[in-house]
Amino acid sequence: MDAAIEQYAPSETLNDTETVSLSLPYAVHASCLHMQVRSGSKTKNLVQFAMRKLFPTDQNAIHIEQITWNAFGDGISKAIACAELTKRRSQLNFYEYVQIGYKRIEQIWRPVNSNVELDTLKVNKDIPSICILLSKNPLFKLTEGDN
């Protein structure tokens, strides 16, 4: 590690939300189930929950037409695995759209030693993110004015 960076430590994180906000170019159904996947999430539990929502046994349950698997950072590979398991375990041929992008996080780094006169740093980190849309019905592109 560079000697200059050792003089600093991260003190606070700004714009750090737990969700991924990628804009999809397709119309999302009102009943769409949005699954947020983290690196510590259990794949089995996520897929079981999603399958119960997609194919309910209760007649009064809400009929889910679409599901999105959203993740960023270390959770991306797990979100991909969840989407693939969902497709494999169901007998349907899903329509699929994958959106990749970055989630920006701002960190404030302050000097470790208060005796040394150093400026506070603002660091922007772009963390990879993914949104996988699985739909039982064909996907329709949004026009320019639909957002």
MDTraj code that builds the backbone (N, CA, C; nanometers):
import mdtraj as md
import numpy as np

residues = "MET ASP ALA ALA ILE GLU GLN TYR ALA PRO SER GLU THR LEU ASN ASP THR GLU THR VAL SER LEU SER LEU PRO TYR ALA VAL HIS ALA SER CYS LEU HIS MET GLN VAL ARG SER GLY SER LYS THR LYS ASN LEU VAL GLN PHE ALA MET ARG LYS LEU PHE PRO THR ASP GLN ASN ALA ILE HIS ILE GLU GLN ILE THR TRP ASN ALA PHE GLY ASP GLY ILE SER LYS ALA ILE ALA CYS ALA GLU LEU THR LYS ARG ARG SER GLN LEU ASN PHE TYR GLU TYR VAL GLN ILE GLY TYR LYS ARG ILE GLU GLN ILE TRP ARG PRO VAL ASN SER ASN VAL GLU LEU ASP THR LEU LYS VAL ASN LYS ASP ILE PRO SER ILE CYS ILE LEU LEU SER LYS ASN PRO LEU PHE LYS LEU THR GLU GLY ASP ASN".split()
xyz = np.array([
    [0.0849, -0.1180, 0.0000],
    [0.0000, 0.0000, 0.0000],
    [0.0887, 0.1234, 0.0000],
    [0.0448, 0.2248, -0.0655],
    [0.1181, 0.3498, -0.0759],
    [0.1298, 0.4135, 0.0625],
    [0.2443, 0.4731, 0.0917],
    [0.2683, 0.5342, 0.2225],
    [0.1738, 0.6505, 0.2487],
    [0.1354, 0.7233, 0.1438],
    [0.0468, 0.8385, 0.1619],
    [-0.0932, 0.7949, 0.2031],
    [-0.1421, 0.6856, 0.1477],
    [-0.2782, 0.6415, 0.1794],
    [-0.2855, 0.5831, 0.3203],
    [-0.1749, 0.5381, 0.3738],
    [-0.1740, 0.4853, 0.5103],
    [-0.2011, 0.5941, 0.6131],
    [-0.1895, 0.7196, 0.5725],
    [-0.2161, 0.8324, 0.6616],
    [-0.3656, 0.8583, 0.6782],
    [-0.4494, 0.7881, 0.6009],
    [-0.5937, 0.8107, 0.6011],
    [-0.6695, 0.6840, 0.6377],
    [-0.7914, 0.7057, 0.6888],
    [-0.8830, 0.5947, 0.7171],
    [-1.0241, 0.6391, 0.6805],
    [-1.1061, 0.5491, 0.6250],
    [-1.2442, 0.5878, 0.5911],
    [-1.3241, 0.6155, 0.7179],
    [-1.3957, 0.7279, 0.7196],
    [-1.4708, 0.7640, 0.8396],
    [-1.6211, 0.7535, 0.8203],
    [-1.6713, 0.7882, 0.7022],
    [-1.8155, 0.7784, 0.6775],
    [-1.8406, 0.7511, 0.5300],
    [-1.9566, 0.6925, 0.5037],
    [-1.9959, 0.6599, 0.3674],
    [-2.1251, 0.7318, 0.3349],
    [-2.1270, 0.8015, 0.2208],
    [-2.2455, 0.8732, 0.1757],
    [-2.3069, 0.7986, 0.0579],
    [-2.4356, 0.8193, 0.0343],
    [-2.5076, 0.7578, -0.0783],
    [-2.4982, 0.6058, -0.0769],
    [-2.4907, 0.5468, 0.0414],
    [-2.4800, 0.4012, 0.0517],
    [-2.6167, 0.3429, 0.0837],
    [-2.6897, 0.3062, -0.0192],
    [-2.8190, 0.2419, 0.0000],
    [-2.8022, 0.0927, -0.0241],
    [-2.8922, 0.0157, 0.0302],
    [-2.8852, -0.1294, 0.0172],
    [-2.9457, -0.1797, -0.1131],
    [-2.9993, -0.0902, -0.1951],
    [-3.0667, -0.1335, -0.3167],
    [-2.9887, -0.0922, -0.4406],
    [-3.0209, -0.1583, -0.5491],
    [-2.9634, -0.1270, -0.6794],
    [-3.0691, -0.0529, -0.7585],
    [-3.0327, 0.0577, -0.8202],
    [-3.1321, 0.1320, -0.8980],
    [-3.0845, 0.1460, -1.0427],
    [-3.1058, 0.0406, -1.1191],
    [-3.0766, 0.0442, -1.2618],
    [-3.2085, 0.0611, -1.3351],
    [-3.2094, 0.1459, -1.4355],
    [-3.3336, 0.1679, -1.5094],
    [-3.3434, 0.0662, -1.6224],
    [-3.4535, -0.0063, -1.6248],
    [-3.4763, -0.1078, -1.7269],
    [-3.5499, -0.0465, -1.8452],
    [-3.5143, -0.0844, -1.9671],
    [-3.5829, -0.0295, -2.0849],
    [-3.7144, -0.1008, -2.1158],
    [-3.7583, -0.1873, -2.0268],
    [-3.8823, -0.2617, -2.0474],
    [-3.9849, -0.2247, -1.9417],
    [-4.1109, -0.2403, -1.9777],
    [-4.2193, -0.2141, -1.8834],
    [-4.2188, -0.3235, -1.7769],
    [-4.2168, -0.2825, -1.6510],
    [-4.2187, -0.3773, -1.5402],
    [-4.3623, -0.3895, -1.4915],
    [-4.4092, -0.5126, -1.4800],
    [-4.5466, -0.5398, -1.4370],
    [-4.5657, -0.4917, -1.2929],
    [-4.6865, -0.4506, -1.2590],
    [-4.7158, -0.3993, -1.1244],
    [-4.6910, -0.5043, -1.0167],
    [-4.7068, -0.6312, -1.0500],
    [-4.6880, -0.7373, -0.9509],
    [-4.5447, -0.7900, -0.9484],
    [-4.4529, -0.7216, -1.0132],
    [-4.3141, -0.7678, -1.0218],
    [-4.2534, -0.7841, -0.8824],
    [-4.1882, -0.8963, -0.8605],
    [-4.1215, -0.9252, -0.7343],
    [-3.9756, -0.8830, -0.7475],
    [-3.9303, -0.7911, -0.6624],
    [-3.7926, -0.7418, -0.6661],
    [-3.7136, -0.8102, -0.5550],
    [-3.6179, -0.8929, -0.5930],
    [-3.5358, -0.9663, -0.4971],
    [-3.3991, -0.8991, -0.4874],
    [-3.3627, -0.8577, -0.3664],
    [-3.2338, -0.7948, -0.3413],
    [-3.1397, -0.9010, -0.2856],
    [-3.0324, -0.9296, -0.3564],
    [-2.9385, -1.0350, -0.3183],
    [-2.8123, -0.9708, -0.2626],
    [-2.7688, -1.0204, -0.1477],
    [-2.6440, -0.9741, -0.0862],
    [-2.5463, -1.0911, -0.0808],
    [-2.4217, -1.0627, -0.0543],
    [-2.3212, -1.1691, -0.0541],
    [-2.3474, -1.2720, 0.0556],
    [-2.4095, -1.2316, 0.1645],
    [-2.4371, -1.3240, 0.2743],
    [-2.5713, -1.3941, 0.2646],
    [-2.6489, -1.3642, 0.1618],
    [-2.7809, -1.4258, 0.1462],
    [-2.7666, -1.5740, 0.1146],
    [-2.8606, -1.6521, 0.1632],
    [-2.8631, -1.7956, 0.1341],
    [-2.9389, -1.8181, 0.0039],
    [-2.8714, -1.8726, -0.0943],
    [-2.9301, -1.8947, -0.2266],
    [-3.0549, -1.9811, -0.2179],
    [-3.0480, -2.0863, -0.1398],
    [-3.1612, -2.1790, -0.1271],
    [-3.2857, -2.1064, -0.0768],
    [-3.2704, -2.0240, 0.0251],
    [-3.3846, -1.9515, 0.0817],
    [-3.4429, -1.8518, -0.0181],
    [-3.3569, -1.7803, -0.0896],
    [-3.4036, -1.6823, -0.1876],
    [-3.4820, -1.7489, -0.3003],
    [-3.4282, -1.8586, -0.3533],
    [-3.4933, -1.9266, -0.4654],
    [-3.6246, -1.9903, -0.4204],
    [-3.6259, -2.0498, -0.3013],
    [-3.7507, -2.1093, -0.2508],
    [-3.8589, -2.0032, -0.2342],
    [-3.8233, -1.8880, -0.1793],
    [-3.9193, -1.7793, -0.1621],
    [-3.9726, -1.7330, -0.2978],
    [-3.8820, -1.7140, -0.3929],
    [-3.9217, -1.6680, -0.5266],
    [-4.0124, -1.7699, -0.5955],
    [-3.9814, -1.8975, -0.5823],
    [-4.0633, -2.0013, -0.6462],
    [-4.2032, -2.0067, -0.5850],
    [-4.2132, -1.9880, -0.4528],
    [-4.3455, -1.9853, -0.3875],
    [-4.4278, -1.8666, -0.4359],
    [-4.3626, -1.7544, -0.4651],
    [-4.4343, -1.6367, -0.5146],
    [-4.4713, -1.6512, -0.6626],
    [-4.3818, -1.7091, -0.7413],
    [-4.4081, -1.7250, -0.8847],
    [-4.5152, -1.8304, -0.9129],
    [-4.5164, -1.9364, -0.8336],
    [-4.6104, -2.0464, -0.8544],
    [-4.6832, -2.0764, -0.7236],
    [-4.7760, -1.9890, -0.6830],
    [-4.8440, -2.0064, -0.5537],
    [-4.9423, -2.1235, -0.5578],
    [-4.9570, -2.1885, -0.4421],
    [-5.0554, -2.2964, -0.4292],
    [-5.1885, -2.2412, -0.3810],
    [-5.1866, -2.1243, -0.3187],
    [-5.3084, -2.0599, -0.2686],
    [-5.3789, -1.9872, -0.3834],
    [-5.5073, -2.0068, -0.3955],
    [-5.5850, -1.9433, -0.5031],
    [-5.5969, -1.7921, -0.4847],
    [-5.5880, -1.7436, -0.3599],
    [-5.6043, -1.6008, -0.3313],
    [-5.4732, -1.5222, -0.3406],
    [-5.3644, -1.5895, -0.3690],
    [-5.2342, -1.5228, -0.3735],
    [-5.2245, -1.4329, -0.4973],
    [-5.1396, -1.3317, -0.4864],
    [-5.1161, -1.2400, -0.5983],
    [-5.0407, -1.3152, -0.7080],
    [-5.0831, -1.2985, -0.8306],
    [-5.0215, -1.3657, -0.9449],
    [-4.9005, -1.2841, -0.9911],
    [-4.7807, -1.3379, -0.9745],
    [-4.6568, -1.2697, -1.0106],
    [-4.6222, -1.3015, -1.1561],
    [-4.6019, -1.1980, -1.2368],
    [-4.5679, -1.2148, -1.3784],
    [-4.4177, -1.2020, -1.4038],
    [-4.3499, -1.1223, -1.3196],
    [-4.2078, -1.0947, -1.3411],
    [-4.1343, -1.0971, -1.2078],
    [-4.0042, -1.1197, -1.2170],
    [-3.9179, -1.1142, -1.0995],
    [-3.7860, -1.0495, -1.1413],
    [-3.7325, -0.9647, -1.0541],
    [-3.5997, -0.9082, -1.0790],
    [-3.5057, -0.9556, -0.9694],
    [-3.3877, -0.9946, -1.0098],
    [-3.2810, -1.0307, -0.9165],
    [-3.1800, -0.9169, -0.9219],
    [-3.1627, -0.8448, -0.8108],
    [-3.0777, -0.7261, -0.8047],
    [-2.9638, -0.7496, -0.7067],
    [-2.8433, -0.7078, -0.7449],
    [-2.7286, -0.7221, -0.6556],
    [-2.6198, -0.6240, -0.6963],
    [-2.5270, -0.6023, -0.6041],
    [-2.4083, -0.5232, -0.6351],
    [-2.2903, -0.5811, -0.5593],
    [-2.1711, -0.5525, -0.6080],
    [-2.0496, -0.5989, -0.5419],
    [-2.0379, -0.7507, -0.5389],
    [-2.0116, -0.8032, -0.4197],
    [-1.9895, -0.9463, -0.4032],
    [-2.1156, -1.0299, -0.4214],
    [-2.2318, -0.9681, -0.4246],
    [-2.3565, -1.0425, -0.4400],
    [-2.3940, -1.0726, -0.5842],
    [-2.3175, -1.0217, -0.6810],
    [-2.3530, -1.0385, -0.8225],
    [-2.3557, -1.1854, -0.8636],
    [-2.2531, -1.2606, -0.8281],
    [-2.2493, -1.4015, -0.8692],
    [-2.3634, -1.4799, -0.8064],
    [-2.4023, -1.4431, -0.6857],
    [-2.5141, -1.5107, -0.6193],
    [-2.6467, -1.4759, -0.6865],
    [-2.6635, -1.3522, -0.7325],
    [-2.7856, -1.3133, -0.8036],
    [-2.7976, -1.3891, -0.9356],
    [-2.6863, -1.4059, -1.0045],
    [-2.6867, -1.4828, -1.1293],
    [-2.7248, -1.6273, -1.1008],
    [-2.6687, -1.6842, -0.9945],
    [-2.7021, -1.8222, -0.9575],
    [-2.8503, -1.8355, -0.9242],
    [-2.9058, -1.7379, -0.8524],
    [-3.0485, -1.7416, -0.8169],
    [-3.1361, -1.7367, -0.9418],
    [-3.1012, -1.6519, -1.0366],
    [-3.1789, -1.6421, -1.1604],
    [-3.1716, -1.7725, -1.2393],
    [-3.0538, -1.8310, -1.2478],
    [-3.0382, -1.9566, -1.3215],
    [-3.1129, -2.0708, -1.2528],
    [-3.1092, -2.0761, -1.1199],
    [-3.1833, -2.1799, -1.0472],
    [-3.3336, -2.1622, -1.0641],
    [-3.3792, -2.0384, -1.0658],
    [-3.5221, -2.0121, -1.0868],
    [-3.5648, -2.0630, -1.2241],
    [-3.4837, -2.0362, -1.3258],
    [-3.5167, -2.0824, -1.4608],
    [-3.5140, -2.2350, -1.4693],
    [-3.4170, -2.2971, -1.4037],
    [-3.4032, -2.4421, -1.4108],
    [-3.5151, -2.5142, -1.3356],
    [-3.5528, -2.4624, -1.2193],
    [-3.6533, -2.5299, -1.1364],
    [-3.7955, -2.5131, -1.1874],
    [-3.8185, -2.4118, -1.2676],
    [-3.9528, -2.3951, -1.3238],
    [-3.9549, -2.4590, -1.4624],
    [-4.0705, -2.4964, -1.5061],
    [-4.0837, -2.5594, -1.6374],
    [-4.1113, -2.4561, -1.7468],
    [-4.1103, -2.3289, -1.7107],
    [-4.1378, -2.2219, -1.8068],
    [-4.0114, -2.1787, -1.8797],
    [-4.0303, -2.1255, -1.9972],
    [-3.9221, -2.0563, -2.0670],
    [-3.9410, -1.9079, -2.0409],
    [-3.8608, -1.8528, -1.9512],
    [-3.8719, -1.7119, -1.9155],
    [-3.8130, -1.6242, -2.0254],
    [-3.8698, -1.5054, -2.0400],
    [-3.8071, -1.3996, -2.1184],
    [-3.7120, -1.3310, -2.0224],
    [-3.5904, -1.3040, -2.0683],
    [-3.4875, -1.2544, -1.9775],
    [-3.4213, -1.1294, -2.0336],
    [-3.3934, -1.0355, -1.9426],
    [-3.3160, -0.9171, -1.9777],
    [-3.2187, -0.8907, -1.8640],
    [-3.0931, -0.8655, -1.8970],
    [-2.9901, -0.8403, -1.7963],
    [-2.9359, -0.6997, -1.8166],
    [-2.9360, -0.6220, -1.7090],
    [-2.8825, -0.4853, -1.7111],
    [-2.7652, -0.4811, -1.6140],
    [-2.6495, -0.4396, -1.6628],
    [-2.5345, -0.4239, -1.5747],
    [-2.4965, -0.2771, -1.5697],
    [-2.4386, -0.2374, -1.4599],
    [-2.4004, -0.0980, -1.4434],
    [-2.3149, -0.0821, -1.3191],
    [-2.3124, 0.0385, -1.2677],
    [-2.2338, 0.0693, -1.1495],
    [-2.3180, 0.1454, -1.0489],
    [-2.2884, 0.1220, -0.9237],
    [-2.3504, 0.1948, -0.8140],
    [-2.2404, 0.2807, -0.7518],
    [-2.2630, 0.4106, -0.7440],
    [-2.1614, 0.5017, -0.6918],
    [-2.1783, 0.5205, -0.5413],
    [-2.0673, 0.5061, -0.4712],
    [-2.0633, 0.5284, -0.3268],
    [-1.9561, 0.6335, -0.3000],
    [-1.9898, 0.7310, -0.2177],
    [-1.8933, 0.8338, -0.1792],
    [-1.8462, 0.8056, -0.0370],
    [-1.7146, 0.8065, -0.0186],
    [-1.6570, 0.7855, 0.1136],
    [-1.5765, 0.9086, 0.1534],
    [-1.5834, 0.9407, 0.2809],
    [-1.5025, 1.0487, 0.3372],
    [-1.3873, 0.9839, 0.4131],
    [-1.2662, 1.0185, 0.3743],
    [-1.1466, 0.9666, 0.4397],
    [-1.0831, 1.0803, 0.5191],
    [-1.0570, 1.0551, 0.6454],
    [-0.9966, 1.1559, 0.7331],
    [-0.8556, 1.1103, 0.7737],
    [-0.7688, 1.2061, 0.8040],
    [-0.6327, 1.1696, 0.8468],
    [-0.6352, 1.0878, 0.9762],
    [-0.5494, 0.9875, 0.9834],
    [-0.5405, 0.9032, 1.1028],
    [-0.4747, 0.9800, 1.2164],
    [-0.3688, 1.0516, 1.1868],
    [-0.2941, 1.1264, 1.2866],
    [-0.3399, 1.2719, 1.2832],
    [-0.3969, 1.3182, 1.3917],
    [-0.4475, 1.4558, 1.3956],
    [-0.3349, 1.5591, 1.4096],
    [-0.2139, 1.5162, 1.4431],
    [-0.1017, 1.6093, 1.4573],
    [-0.0485, 1.6558, 1.3217],
    [-0.0715, 1.5779, 1.2182],
    [-0.0244, 1.6121, 1.0841],
    [-0.1355, 1.6862, 1.0113],
    [-0.1002, 1.7946, 0.9430],
    [-0.2012, 1.8718, 0.8705],
    [-0.2239, 1.8113, 0.7325],
    [-0.3307, 1.7338, 0.7224],
    [-0.3699, 1.6738, 0.5953],
    [-0.5155, 1.7075, 0.5683],
    [-0.5495, 1.7198, 0.4412],
    [-0.6877, 1.7494, 0.4030],
    [-0.7740, 1.6243, 0.4125],
    [-0.9022, 1.6465, 0.4317],
    [-0.9992, 1.5380, 0.4252],
    [-1.0231, 1.5046, 0.2784],
    [-1.0323, 1.3756, 0.2475],
    [-1.0512, 1.3317, 0.1097],
    [-1.1931, 1.2799, 0.0882],
    [-1.2461, 1.3063, -0.0298],
    [-1.3747, 1.2489, -0.0703],
    [-1.3452, 1.1527, -0.1849],
    [-1.3753, 1.0245, -0.1632],
    [-1.3435, 0.9197, -0.2597],
    [-1.4729, 0.8666, -0.3200],
    [-1.4806, 0.8619, -0.4524],
    [-1.5947, 0.8029, -0.5222],
    [-1.5572, 0.6624, -0.5658],
    [-1.6383, 0.5653, -0.5236],
    [-1.6160, 0.4263, -0.5632],
    [-1.7331, 0.3819, -0.6497],
    [-1.7033, 0.3260, -0.7649],
    [-1.8057, 0.2693, -0.8518],
    [-1.8048, 0.1182, -0.8321],
    [-1.9134, 0.0671, -0.7765],
    [-1.9259, -0.0752, -0.7474],
    [-2.0134, -0.1383, -0.8551],
    [-1.9698, -0.2487, -0.9161],
    [-2.0512, -0.3128, -1.0194],
    [-2.1861, -0.3581, -0.9640],
    [-2.2899, -0.3484, -1.0469],
    [-2.4235, -0.3921, -1.0060],
    [-2.4922, -0.4604, -1.1234],
    [-2.5952, -0.5395, -1.0911],
    [-2.6665, -0.6152, -1.1934],
    [-2.8147, -0.6206, -1.1591],
    [-2.8962, -0.6238, -1.2616],
    [-3.0404, -0.6438, -1.2471],
    [-3.0818, -0.7440, -1.3543],
    [-3.1352, -0.8585, -1.3118],
    [-3.1797, -0.9629, -1.4037],
    [-3.3315, -0.9680, -1.3976],
    [-3.3955, -0.9394, -1.5092],
    [-3.5413, -0.9413, -1.5187],
    [-3.5845, -1.0713, -1.5851],
    [-3.6667, -1.1498, -1.5147],
    [-3.7260, -1.2714, -1.5698],
    [-3.8755, -1.2477, -1.5812],
    [-3.9312, -1.2755, -1.6971],
    [-4.0724, -1.2489, -1.7210],
    [-4.1395, -1.3706, -1.7832],
    [-4.2611, -1.4002, -1.7356],
    [-4.3404, -1.5081, -1.7946],
    [-4.3963, -1.4645, -1.9297],
    [-4.4172, -1.3358, -1.9468],
    [-4.4758, -1.2791, -2.0686],
    [-4.3685, -1.2086, -2.1506],
    [-4.3911, -1.1897, -2.2805],
    [-4.2936, -1.1160, -2.3622],
    [-4.2699, -0.9752, -2.3077],
    [-4.1485, -0.9275, -2.3253],
    [-4.1106, -0.7950, -2.2768],
    [-4.1373, -0.6910, -2.3847],
    [-4.1922, -0.5770, -2.3431],
    [-4.2210, -0.4676, -2.4348],
    [-4.1337, -0.3490, -2.3995],
    [-4.0597, -0.3001, -2.4997],
    [-3.9715, -0.1851, -2.4773],
    [-4.0520, -0.0610, -2.4452],
    [-3.9974, 0.0203, -2.3554],
    [-4.0576, 0.1495, -2.3243],
    [-4.0249, 0.2466, -2.4363],
    [-4.1174, 0.3357, -2.4663],
    [-4.0884, 0.4428, -2.5612],
    [-4.0251, 0.5575, -2.4846],
    [-3.9787, 0.6584, -2.5535],
    [-3.9059, 0.7691, -2.4911],
    [-3.9833, 0.8391, -2.3801],
    [-4.1131, 0.8555, -2.3921],
    [-4.1898, 0.9323, -2.2944],
    [-4.2549, 0.8504, -2.1854],
    [-4.2287, 0.7195, -2.1771],
    [-4.2997, 0.6334, -2.0828],
    [-4.2443, 0.6331, -1.9417],
    [-4.1229, 0.6709, -1.9183],
    [-4.0624, 0.6582, -1.7861],
    [-4.1543, 0.7137, -1.6846],
])
top = md.Topology()
chain = top.add_chain()
for i, resn in enumerate(residues, 1):
    res = top.add_residue(resn, chain, resSeq=i)
    for name in ("N", "CA", "C"):
        top.add_atom(name, md.element.get_by_symbol(name[0]), res)
traj = md.Trajectory(xyz[None], top)
